[in-house]
Amino acid sequence: MVMLETIVQVDLEILGGTPVFRGTRVPVKNLLDYLVAGDAIDQFLDDFPTVKREQAVATLELARDLLTAGAHPAR
């Protein structure tokens, strides 16, 4: 599993501590907002070129893993 610290940075000096993609000033929330609005990940990446596809995908995989870690398989 990808470690949160390798893809997300929280620093009070960057956007007041808002979680951003490491090495950028792009809030992680922006990716989620795009997806909720029905936009494709490619649109997000076009609009925020400092974020690498690998970072965006790793963030979504991490969210999936965290949200399903305690889930029981369907019977």
N, CA, C and O atoms as CSV, one atom per row, in Angstrom:
chain,resi,resn,atom,element,x,y,z
A,1,MET,N,N,0.846,-1.181,0.000
A,1,MET,CA,C,0.000,0.000,0.000
A,1,MET,C,C,0.889,1.241,0.000
A,1,MET,O,O,1.916,1.284,0.678
A,2,VAL,N,N,0.485,2.238,-0.761
A,2,VAL,CA,C,1.204,3.508,-0.850
A,2,VAL,C,C,1.059,4.240,0.478
A,2,VAL,O,O,-0.006,4.212,1.095
A,3,MET,N,N,2.115,4.884,0.909
A,3,MET,CA,C,2.084,5.644,2.154
A,3,MET,C,C,1.608,7.063,1.882
A,3,MET,O,O,2.058,7.702,0.931
A,4,LEU,N,N,0.714,7.548,2.701
A,4,LEU,CA,C,0.138,8.881,2.554
A,4,LEU,C,C,1.205,9.953,2.410
A,4,LEU,O,O,1.070,10.852,1.580
A,5,GLU,N,N,2.256,9.869,3.202
A,5,GLU,CA,C,3.294,10.896,3.218
A,5,GLU,C,C,4.057,11.000,1.898
A,5,GLU,O,O,4.685,12.023,1.627
A,6,THR,N,N,4.007,9.962,1.084
A,6,THR,CA,C,4.743,9.995,-0.179
A,6,THR,C,C,3.981,10.722,-1.277
A,6,THR,O,O,4.571,11.104,-2.287
A,7,ILE,N,N,2.672,10.920,-1.095
A,7,ILE,CA,C,1.895,11.577,-2.139
A,7,ILE,C,C,1.207,12.856,-1.683
A,7,ILE,O,O,0.851,13.700,-2.506
A,8,VAL,N,N,1.019,13.001,-0.375
A,8,VAL,CA,C,0.328,14.174,0.163
A,8,VAL,C,C,1.230,14.887,1.161
A,8,VAL,O,O,1.945,14.260,1.942
A,9,GLN,N,N,1.177,16.201,1.115
A,9,GLN,CA,C,1.975,17.021,2.030
A,9,GLN,C,C,1.048,17.952,2.799
A,9,GLN,O,O,0.147,18.561,2.222
A,10,VAL,N,N,1.272,18.057,4.098
A,10,VAL,CA,C,0.540,18.999,4.941
A,10,VAL,C,C,1.582,19.868,5.631
A,10,VAL,O,O,2.391,19.383,6.423
A,11,ASP,N,N,1.549,21.155,5.318
A,11,ASP,CA,C,2.532,22.104,5.833
A,11,ASP,C,C,1.814,23.428,6.058
A,11,ASP,O,O,1.192,23.964,5.141
A,12,LEU,N,N,1.897,23.953,7.266
A,12,LEU,CA,C,1.223,25.214,7.579
A,12,LEU,C,C,1.669,26.356,6.675
A,12,LEU,O,O,0.938,27.334,6.513
A,13,GLU,N,N,2.853,26.248,6.087
A,13,GLU,CA,C,3.370,27.286,5.196
A,13,GLU,C,C,2.818,27.172,3.774
A,13,GLU,O,O,3.009,28.070,2.954
A,14,ILE,N,N,2.136,26.070,3.491
A,14,ILE,CA,C,1.548,25.871,2.158
A,14,ILE,C,C,0.031,25.818,2.318
A,14,ILE,O,O,-0.519,24.863,2.865
A,15,LEU,N,N,-0.621,26.849,1.836
A,15,LEU,CA,C,-2.082,26.953,1.896
A,15,LEU,C,C,-2.628,26.700,3.292
A,15,LEU,O,O,-3.689,26.096,3.453
A,16,GLY,N,N,-1.904,27.162,4.293
A,16,GLY,CA,C,-2.369,27.078,5.677
A,16,GLY,C,C,-2.547,25.672,6.211
A,16,GLY,O,O,-3.314,25.458,7.150
A,17,GLY,N,N,-1.850,24.713,5.624
A,17,GLY,CA,C,-1.927,23.336,6.110
A,17,GLY,C,C,-2.922,22.466,5.366
A,17,GLY,O,O,-3.156,21.320,5.751
A,18,THR,N,N,-3.505,22.993,4.314
A,18,THR,CA,C,-4.412,22.197,3.472
A,18,THR,C,C,-3.618,21.059,2.837
A,18,THR,O,O,-2.534,21.302,2.306
A,19,PRO,N,N,-4.120,19.830,2.876
A,19,PRO,CA,C,-3.405,18.725,2.223
A,19,PRO,C,C,-3.272,18.987,0.714
A,19,PRO,O,O,-4.262,19.220,0.021
A,20,VAL,N,N,-2.037,18.942,0.229
A,20,VAL,CA,C,-1.754,19.169,-1.186
A,20,VAL,C,C,-0.962,17.984,-1.731
A,20,VAL,O,O,-0.367,17.218,-0.973
A,21,PHE,N,N,-0.964,17.848,-3.053
A,21,PHE,CA,C,-0.114,16.841,-3.668
A,21,PHE,C,C,1.335,17.251,-3.416
A,21,PHE,O,O,1.708,18.402,-3.646
A,22,ARG,N,N,2.140,16.322,-2.951
A,22,ARG,CA,C,3.537,16.606,-2.601
A,22,ARG,C,C,4.251,17.265,-3.769
A,22,ARG,O,O,4.168,16.809,-4.910
A,23,GLY,N,N,4.958,18.355,-3.458
A,23,GLY,CA,C,5.731,19.074,-4.456
A,23,GLY,C,C,4.915,20.080,-5.257
A,23,GLY,O,O,5.421,20.690,-6.199
A,24,THR,N,N,3.630,20.253,-4.874
A,24,THR,CA,C,2.767,21.205,-5.572
A,24,THR,C,C,2.051,22.076,-4.534
A,24,THR,O,O,2.241,21.922,-3.327
A,25,ARG,N,N,1.237,22.979,-5.034
A,25,ARG,CA,C,0.336,23.751,-4.187
A,25,ARG,C,C,-1.116,23.418,-4.552
A,25,ARG,O,O,-2.021,24.222,-4.329
A,26,VAL,N,N,-1.323,22.235,-5.110
A,26,VAL,CA,C,-2.652,21.810,-5.555
A,26,VAL,C,C,-3.306,20.975,-4.448
A,26,VAL,O,O,-2.809,19.905,-4.098
A,27,PRO,N,N,-4.418,21.467,-3.902
A,27,PRO,CA,C,-5.111,20.703,-2.864
A,27,PRO,C,C,-5.633,19.367,-3.390
A,27,PRO,O,O,-6.143,19.286,-4.508
A,28,VAL,N,N,-5.502,18.332,-2.579
A,28,VAL,CA,C,-6.020,17.008,-2.925
A,28,VAL,C,C,-7.537,17.094,-3.131
A,28,VAL,O,O,-8.093,16.393,-3.977
A,29,LYS,N,N,-8.187,17.940,-2.368
A,29,LYS,CA,C,-9.641,18.109,-2.480
A,29,LYS,C,C,-10.058,18.482,-3.902
A,29,LYS,O,O,-11.151,18.122,-4.337
A,30,ASN,N,N,-9.214,19.188,-4.620
A,30,ASN,CA,C,-9.554,19.570,-5.993
A,30,ASN,C,C,-9.805,18.337,-6.865
A,30,ASN,O,O,-10.734,18.326,-7.672
A,31,LEU,N,N,-8.980,17.302,-6.705
A,31,LEU,CA,C,-9.176,16.076,-7.477
A,31,LEU,C,C,-10.528,15.468,-7.155
A,31,LEU,O,O,-11.273,15.088,-8.059
A,32,LEU,N,N,-10.844,15.375,-5.893
A,32,LEU,CA,C,-12.120,14.784,-5.493
A,32,LEU,C,C,-13.287,15.617,-6.001
A,32,LEU,O,O,-14.293,15.066,-6.446
A,33,ASP,N,N,-13.165,16.933,-5.939
A,33,ASP,CA,C,-14.219,17.818,-6.446
A,33,ASP,C,C,-14.448,17.606,-7.938
A,33,ASP,O,O,-15.592,17.584,-8.392
A,34,TYR,N,N,-13.377,17.453,-8.696
A,34,TYR,CA,C,-13.501,17.200,-10.134
A,34,TYR,C,C,-14.262,15.901,-10.387
A,34,TYR,O,O,-15.170,15.857,-11.217
A,35,LEU,N,N,-13.886,14.852,-9.671
A,35,LEU,CA,C,-14.526,13.556,-9.889
A,35,LEU,C,C,-15.996,13.577,-9.480
A,35,LEU,O,O,-16.843,13.005,-10.166
A,36,VAL,N,N,-16.293,14.228,-8.375
A,36,VAL,CA,C,-17.681,14.343,-7.925
A,36,VAL,C,C,-18.512,15.105,-8.959
A,36,VAL,O,O,-19.684,14.790,-9.171
A,37,ALA,N,N,-17.915,16.089,-9.589
A,37,ALA,CA,C,-18.619,16.880,-10.609
A,37,ALA,C,C,-18.782,16.122,-11.923
A,37,ALA,O,O,-19.448,16.607,-12.838
A,38,GLY,N,N,-18.180,14.935,-12.025
A,38,GLY,CA,C,-18.314,14.137,-13.233
A,38,GLY,C,C,-17.201,14.346,-14.240
A,38,GLY,O,O,-17.257,13.815,-15.349
A,39,ASP,N,N,-16.191,15.113,-13.865
A,39,ASP,CA,C,-15.061,15.337,-14.768
A,39,ASP,C,C,-14.121,14.136,-14.732
A,39,ASP,O,O,-14.006,13.449,-13.717
A,40,ALA,N,N,-13.466,13.903,-15.833
A,40,ALA,CA,C,-12.494,12.813,-15.924
A,40,ALA,C,C,-11.186,13.234,-15.261
A,40,ALA,O,O,-10.885,14.422,-15.141
A,41,ILE,N,N,-10.433,12.253,-14.843
A,41,ILE,CA,C,-9.133,12.529,-14.231
A,41,ILE,C,C,-8.226,13.282,-15.207
A,41,ILE,O,O,-7.397,14.091,-14.791
A,42,ASP,N,N,-8.386,13.015,-16.502
A,42,ASP,CA,C,-7.576,13.717,-17.501
A,42,ASP,C,C,-7.857,15.224,-17.501
A,42,ASP,O,O,-6.947,16.026,-17.710
A,43,GLN,N,N,-9.107,15.602,-17.270
A,43,GLN,CA,C,-9.440,17.033,-17.199
A,43,GLN,C,C,-8.732,17.672,-16.007
A,43,GLN,O,O,-8.181,18.767,-16.122
A,44,PHE,N,N,-8.747,16.991,-14.869
A,44,PHE,CA,C,-8.047,17.486,-13.685
A,44,PHE,C,C,-6.562,17.656,-13.988
A,44,PHE,O,O,-5.977,18.693,-13.676
A,45,LEU,N,N,-5.958,16.648,-14.590
A,45,LEU,CA,C,-4.525,16.702,-14.880
A,45,LEU,C,C,-4.193,17.796,-15.893
A,45,LEU,O,O,-3.134,18.418,-15.806
A,46,ASP,N,N,-5.079,18.034,-16.843
A,46,ASP,CA,C,-4.868,19.129,-17.792
A,46,ASP,C,C,-4.919,20.479,-17.092
A,46,ASP,O,O,-4.144,21.381,-17.412
A,47,ASP,N,N,-5.836,20.616,-16.131
A,47,ASP,CA,C,-6.000,21.883,-15.432
A,47,ASP,C,C,-4.932,22.116,-14.360
A,47,ASP,O,O,-4.667,23.257,-13.979
A,48,PHE,N,N,-4.324,21.039,-13.879
A,48,PHE,CA,C,-3.291,21.135,-12.845
A,48,PHE,C,C,-2.057,20.335,-13.294
A,48,PHE,O,O,-1.805,19.245,-12.782
A,49,PRO,N,N,-1.299,20.874,-14.240
A,49,PRO,CA,C,-0.184,20.128,-14.831
A,49,PRO,C,C,0.964,19.813,-13.871
A,49,PRO,O,O,1.828,19.002,-14.205
A,50,THR,N,N,0.995,20.429,-12.695
A,50,THR,CA,C,2.063,20.103,-11.740
A,50,THR,C,C,1.804,18.782,-11.020
A,50,THR,O,O,2.703,18.226,-10.390
A,51,VAL,N,N,0.579,18.283,-11.116
A,51,VAL,CA,C,0.242,16.988,-10.505
A,51,VAL,C,C,0.476,15.899,-11.545
A,51,VAL,O,O,-0.019,15.984,-12.669
A,52,LYS,N,N,1.223,14.892,-11.166
A,52,LYS,CA,C,1.495,13.766,-12.064
A,52,LYS,C,C,0.344,12.758,-11.972
A,52,LYS,O,O,-0.290,12.608,-10.928
A,53,ARG,N,N,0.096,12.081,-13.078
A,53,ARG,CA,C,-0.954,11.047,-13.105
A,53,ARG,C,C,-0.723,10.028,-11.980
A,53,ARG,O,O,-1.673,9.604,-11.321
A,54,GLU,N,N,0.524,9.643,-11.766
A,54,GLU,CA,C,0.833,8.652,-10.733
A,54,GLU,C,C,0.393,9.136,-9.352
A,54,GLU,O,O,-0.082,8.348,-8.534
A,55,GLN,N,N,0.555,10.443,-9.095
A,55,GLN,CA,C,0.131,10.997,-7.808
A,55,GLN,C,C,-1.386,10.921,-7.659
A,55,GLN,O,O,-1.891,10.526,-6.608
A,56,ALA,N,N,-2.103,11.294,-8.699
A,56,ALA,CA,C,-3.563,11.290,-8.645
A,56,ALA,C,C,-4.085,9.868,-8.461
A,56,ALA,O,O,-4.962,9.628,-7.631
A,57,VAL,N,N,-3.550,8.931,-9.230
A,57,VAL,CA,C,-3.991,7.544,-9.127
A,57,VAL,C,C,-3.644,6.966,-7.756
A,57,VAL,O,O,-4.460,6.265,-7.157
A,58,ALA,N,N,-2.458,7.250,-7.261
A,58,ALA,CA,C,-2.050,6.745,-5.945
A,58,ALA,C,C,-2.952,7.301,-4.848
A,58,ALA,O,O,-3.269,6.599,-3.888
A,59,THR,N,N,-3.364,8.550,-4.988
A,59,THR,CA,C,-4.265,9.154,-4.008
A,59,THR,C,C,-5.603,8.427,-3.998
A,59,THR,O,O,-6.142,8.136,-2.930
A,60,LEU,N,N,-6.139,8.134,-5.163
A,60,LEU,CA,C,-7.415,7.428,-5.248
A,60,LEU,C,C,-7.281,5.990,-4.736
A,60,LEU,O,O,-8.184,5.480,-4.072
A,61,GLU,N,N,-6.172,5.348,-5.042
A,61,GLU,CA,C,-5.953,3.986,-4.538
A,61,GLU,C,C,-5.843,3.985,-3.018
A,61,GLU,O,O,-6.374,3.093,-2.358
A,62,LEU,N,N,-5.163,4.969,-2.467
A,62,LEU,CA,C,-5.029,5.067,-1.024
A,62,LEU,C,C,-6.394,5.295,-0.372
A,62,LEU,O,O,-6.713,4.676,0.644
A,63,ALA,N,N,-7.193,6.180,-0.956
A,63,ALA,CA,C,-8.537,6.427,-0.426
A,63,ALA,C,C,-9.356,5.134,-0.450
A,63,ALA,O,O,-10.046,4.813,0.518
A,64,ARG,N,N,-9.278,4.403,-1.548
A,64,ARG,CA,C,-9.988,3.131,-1.654
A,64,ARG,C,C,-9.534,2.164,-0.566
A,64,ARG,O,O,-10.354,1.545,0.113
A,65,ASP,N,N,-8.217,2.042,-0.412
A,65,ASP,CA,C,-7.677,1.102,0.572
A,65,ASP,C,C,-8.090,1.485,1.994
A,65,ASP,O,O,-8.438,0.617,2.795
A,66,LEU,N,N,-8.054,2.768,2.305
A,66,LEU,CA,C,-8.431,3.212,3.646
A,66,LEU,C,C,-9.921,2.994,3.915
A,66,LEU,O,O,-10.317,2.613,5.016
A,67,LEU,N,N,-10.727,3.239,2.898
A,67,LEU,CA,C,-12.171,3.115,3.069
A,67,LEU,C,C,-12.646,1.664,3.109
A,67,LEU,O,O,-13.705,1.379,3.667
A,68,THR,N,N,-11.890,0.757,2.534
A,68,THR,CA,C,-12.323,-0.639,2.481
A,68,THR,C,C,-11.512,-1.553,3.399
A,68,THR,O,O,-11.739,-2.763,3.419
A,69,ALA,N,N,-10.588,-1.000,4.144
A,69,ALA,CA,C,-9.681,-1.811,4.971
A,69,ALA,C,C,-10.441,-2.706,5.944
A,69,ALA,O,O,-10.043,-3.853,6.146
A,70,GLY,N,N,-11.501,-2.230,6.541
A,70,GLY,CA,C,-12.224,-3.028,7.537
A,70,GLY,C,C,-13.479,-3.669,6.986
A,70,GLY,O,O,-14.258,-4.259,7.735
A,71,ALA,N,N,-13.679,-3.560,5.695
A,71,ALA,CA,C,-14.907,-4.102,5.091
A,71,ALA,C,C,-14.860,-5.616,5.047
A,71,ALA,O,O,-13.802,-6.225,4.892
A,72,HIS,N,N,-16.029,-6.200,5.187
A,72,HIS,CA,C,-16.155,-7.651,5.079
A,72,HIS,C,C,-16.636,-7.987,3.673
A,72,HIS,O,O,-17.477,-7.271,3.131
A,73,PRO,N,N,-16.132,-9.043,3.076
A,73,PRO,CA,C,-16.570,-9.413,1.729
A,73,PRO,C,C,-18.069,-9.714,1.701
A,73,PRO,O,O,-18.631,-10.174,2.695
A,74,ALA,N,N,-18.703,-9.457,0.582
A,74,ALA,CA,C,-20.131,-9.762,0.422
A,74,ALA,C,C,-20.341,-11.258,0.504
A,74,ALA,O,O,-19.499,-12.044,0.072
A,75,ARG,N,N,-21.457,-11.633,1.053
A,75,ARG,CA,C,-21.773,-13.073,1.190
A,75,ARG,C,C,-22.691,-13.528,0.124
A,75,ARG,O,O,-23.059,-14.702,0.086
